Amino acid sequence: MTLSSHLDHVRQRGYATESGQVTPGFGSIAAAVKDDHGWPTAAVSVTFIEKDFAQDLRPQLAQMVKDAANKLSRHIHGNRTAD
């Protein structure tokens, strides 16, 4: 997979993952916090010990990370009514 296609996939699903590429035995899930122009300005990230965190729970964790990033993005926009 090329870097460009990988980034397209990350943008499409709304979060990025890594599995041992940064630190062996650890995985991470991250989502961008965007400003009012849609540019990433920060991120929400969770890192976990892979052997201790079930694979089938990772989609739920990814959704929680996305939700947190979206909530922060809304605060940057000044739209807090959905919180």
Summary of the structure (lengths in Angstrom):
residues: 83
radius of gyration: 13.9
end to end distance: 37.3
largest distance: 40.9
contacts: 194
relative contact order: 0.17
helix: 45%
strand: 28%
